Amino acid sequence: MKPTFEKLVPRTGESFRCFDRSELRSPAKWHRHPEIELTYVPIGSGSRIVGDHIGSYTDHDLVLIGSQIPHTWASDEYLGKASDRHHAIVLQFHPEFLGVEFFECGEMARIDALLKRSQQGLWYPAEVAHRVGAQMEALVTTKGAKRLLGLFSILHELSIYDDPVPLSTQSFDSRNGSAARVSPARRAAETKIQTVCDHIANHLADSDLTQMDLADLIDMNPSAFTRFFRQSTGRTPLAYISELRIGLACRLLTDTDESILAICNQSGFANLSNFNRQFRKRRSTTPRDYRSRFRGVT
C-alpha cells in the first residue's frame, strides 16, 4: 500500500498550521506531504513509523519529519478504533512558504542545515521536548506576527541541539530545494513494509501468526524476509508484533473489564507468563498495575 498523499491547507490569514491532533476525527494513516512536520506528544504511548523506522513512543515524544517522508502514529489508547484522537501538537509548514531561498540566507544557516537533516526524521530527548513542546502548545492560539516569530523560535531551539537521533535510514533526493523524491527501490520497500504492517495490525489476535505467513505476503523466503524486515526497521518481525500486541493489551486494560487472562488471549499471546514478561519489558510494569494506574485505583 502506498502512503496517502495529504493536501494541507492553512487557515485563512495563516501561512502554516499548528493544531491539537485530538481535535480531528480522522484515522491514523500512513501518509506523506510536502510540508515539514514537527509532532509533540505530551502524554501517551504507542508506535510510530517514520520512513523505514518503526519504533515506540512514550510521554514527551518530539519528532521533526522532513518533506515527503511517509509517517504515521498509532496510540495505544485508540488502537483498533475508527479514529485516533490522542493528544498531540502538530506543526506543519512548507519549506518554501517564505520563498524559495529564504532559509538559505546567512542568519538561517543553522536552521537550513536542520531542515536538510530532517529528511531522515529526527527524534529529540525529553529535556528538549519539554521546552519546545511548551512553545508549540502556546503557538496553537497565538495570532499575527507573534505566530511567525514563535515558529522561528522553535526552529532555532531545535537547531542549536546538536544530537537529535536520526530515525529513518532511507536516503531521499532533494533537488534545488524542491520537494523530496523517493527512488523506485525505496518506494517498493515502503510498500512491502506497509503491506506487512497492515497484515500484522489486522491479525494481532491470531496467536499462530508466523514469520512464514508474513514472508508469503511479499513473496520472500522466511530467512530473507527476516533480514529485510530487520534492516528496514531495526527489529525482528516477532519484536514488532509483540510491541503492537502490548499496545492492544493496553487499550483493553483501560477500556474494558475483561480479566488479565482474557486480555492476554485477545491480544494474541499464547500464554499468560509470556504476556506478563513482554508487558513488563515494554511498559516497565505489570498489566494489573497498568490498569490500576490509568483508572486511578489505589
N, C-alpha and C positions, 0 to 999 in steps of 0.2 A: 504494500500500500504506500502510495506516495504521500509525503507531507502535504496537508491542505495549505493553499495559499490564502493568507488573510489580508484583506484590504482595510487598513487602519485610517480612520478619518478623525482628526482632532475636532473638538467642538468649535463653534463659531467664536472668533476672537482669540483663539489659541493656536499656537504653531506646533505644539507637541502634546502628548497625552500623559496624564498622571492620575491614576484612579485606584480605588479599592476593588480588588478582584471579587470579593464576596458579594458585591452589588450586582454582578452579572449572573443571569440564569442561563448558563451555557455549559456544555460538557467540556471536560479537559480533553483536548485533542492534539494530535501530532501535527504541528503546523510550522510554517515559516513566513517571514515577511521582510521587506527591505529595511524596516526600522530597526535600529539598535534598541535593545531592551534591557532594563535593569529591574530585577524582581527581588523583593524583600518579603520573607515570611517571618513575621514576628513570633508567632506561636503555632506549632503544628509539626506533624511528621508525615513522611510518605516517601515516594520515589520521584525522581526526575530524570528525564532523558534530554541531553543536550548534544546534538550531533551524534557521535557514536559512543558517547558516555552514558552509562546507566548507573545511577547512584541513589543513595538515601539522603534525605534532608531532615533536620530537626529544627528546634527554635532558632531564630535569628539567622536564617539562611539568606545569603545575599549573593546573587549571580548576575554578571554582566554578559549579555549574549550579543554577538555581532550580527551584522546584516545577513539575512538569508540563511542563518543556521537553524535547522529544524529543532524543535524543542517541545516539551510538554511537562507538566507537573501533575502528579496524581496523589492526592492526600489520603492518608489512612481513613480519615473521618468520612469521606464521601466515596470511597472505593466501591464500585458496583452500582452507584446511584446514577440517575439520569443526568444530573448536573453537579458540578464541583464548585461549591461556593465557599471554599476555605479562605480565610482572611490572608490577603497578600497585597502589598502595594506594588503596582506595576508602573514603570516609567518607560515611555517609548518615544523615540524621536528619529526622524530620517537623517542620515549622515549629511545630507545636503540641504537641510531645511533652512540654513542661514546662508546658502550659497555654496557653489562647488568647491571653492578654495578657502572657505572661512577657517576651518581647523588647521590649515597649513600656514597660517600667519605665525610669527615668532612667539607671541605670547601663548599660543595654543599648542606649542611643540609637545609638551608632556601629555596633554590630552589627546592630541593626534596619535601619538605613539600608543596610548592606552586603547584607543578605538581600533587600531590595527591589531593589537594583541587580542582584542575581544573576539576575533574570528575563531578562536578555539573555545570560547566560553571561559569566563574567569570567576572563580569562587573566592570569597573574602571571609576571613575569620570573624568570630563574634565581636572582637573589640572594634573592628571597622564597621561591621554590620550595625552595631548599636548606634554609632554616630550618624552614619549615612541613612539608616532606617528612620531615625527621628526627623531628619531633614526631608526625607521622602514623604513621610506622613504629614508634615506641615505643608508640603508643596501641593497636596491634593486640594486644599482650599485656598491657596494663595492666588491672587489676581494681579493682572497688569505686569509692569516691568519687573516687579519683585519676583514674579514667577520665573522669568527668564534668568534672572540673577541667581535664583535658587538652583536652577539646573546647572549653571556654571559652577556653583559652589560644590555641588555633589560630584561633578566630574573632576574638579580639582582635588577633592578629598580622595577619590579613587586613584587619581594619577600619581599622588605622592606616596602611595603604599606600593612598595617595590616587589612584594612577594605574593601576589594572588596566585591561586592554584589553577593551572590550565585544566580544563575538563575533557574536551574532545581531542582526539588525536588526528582528526581529519584535517587536510590542508585545503584551503579554498583560494581561488584565484580572484584577486581584486585588481581591476584594471582601470587606471585613471580615476580612482575614487568612485567608480560606479558600483552598483550592487554586485555582491559576490556571486560567482557561478560555481556550480558543483560539477565535477567531472562525471562522465557517464559511469565510470567504475565506482566512484563514491556513491552516486545515486543508486546504483544497483545494490551496493552493500546496505545502504539505508533501507531500501525496500525489503531486503531479506530480513534484516533485524526487526523491522516493524511487523512483518508477517509472523515471525516467531513470537514477538511480544504480544501481538493481538491474540494468537492462539493460546498462549500461556494464560493471559488475563481471562479468557473465556472458559478455561478448563482448570482453574485453580483448585476446585474441589475434588478433582479426579486424582486420587492418591496413586493411581497407576500410570500417571503421565511420565513418559520416559524421554531420554535424550534421543532415542531412535525415532520416536514419534515426531519430534521437532526437526530432526535431520531430514526425515522424509518430506516434510513440508517444503523444503527448499532444495530437494534433490541432491543432498550431500550424504556421504557416509558418516557414521557417528563420530569417528575419530577426527575427521576433517572438520565436521560441524563444531565439535567442542573447541578445536583450535581457533576456528573462525570467530565463534562467539566470544571466547576469552580475549582474543586480540582486539576485537571491536569494542568490548565493554569493560575489560579489565577484571572480569569474574567468570566463573563457570556457569553453565545453564542451571545447575542444581542450586547454586548460591542465589541466583536471581529469582528462581521460583520460590525458594524459601523466604526471601525478602518480601515478595508480594503476598505470600500466604500469611506472613505475620501481619502485614498491613490489613488484610481482610479480617484476620482474627481480632485486631484492634478495634475495627468498626463493630464487629459482632459483640465484643465485650462491652462496648459503651452504649450500643443501640438496642440490645436485646437482653432478655433474662435467661437465655439458654445456659445450660451448665457448661463448665470448662471442657468436659469430655465431648459434649455435643459440638461445641465450637471447634475443638480440635479436629473432629471428623469433617465438619462443614468447610474447614479451611484446607483440607487435603492432606493432613498429616496422618500417617498410618498408625501411630501410637502416641499415647499421652506423654511418655517420657521424652521422646524426641521433640514433641511440641513444646514442652516446658523448657528443654535445653536450648532450642533455637530461639524461643521467645526471650529468655534471659540474655542470650548472646546479643540479640539485636535491639532490645529495649531496656536492658540493664535492670530488669525487674521481672517478677512472675506475672502470669496472666491475671491471677486473683488480685494482686496488689495494683496492677494497672487499672483494672476495673474499679477498684475502690478509690484510687486517686482521682479518676475522671468523674466519678459520681459523688465525690465529696464524702465518702463513707469512711469513718474512723474506726 
